Amino acid sequence: MKKLLSLFCLLFLFSSLTYSQKNYKKIKIISDDLRSDIELLRSYGVTVDEGFIEKGKSISVFLSASEFSRLQQSGVRYEVVIDDWDSYYKNLPSSF
């Protein structure tokens, strides 16, 4: 029983560390042809299924580190708005 509890604790710690290493970035994709660039990103394995379209020339999305790496390879113009969403969110002033 003690070994089972130790194994469970170890698995929990490992999964917590794995989850905490996910860094999402808020990215603004800048384009004159959003549809075309979104299709190009899809071909690179970057899924843009949710975002905020701004003035028809850009879209803000949240990307994981691996998706961001693929965005960089694609050649699509972008701007990093928030580099580490988790840190940004944790450092927002409390409303209480």
JOQUI-V570487 format. One record per helix or strand of 2 or more residues. SS is the DSSP state (H for helix, E for strand). FROM is the first residue (numbers start at 1). TO is the last residue. Records with the same first field share a line. If there is no record, write none. Layout:
BEGIN
SS: FROM-TO, FROM-TO
END
This chain:
BEGIN
H: 2-20, 34-43, 65-74, 85-90
E: 25-30, 52-54, 58-63, 78-82
END
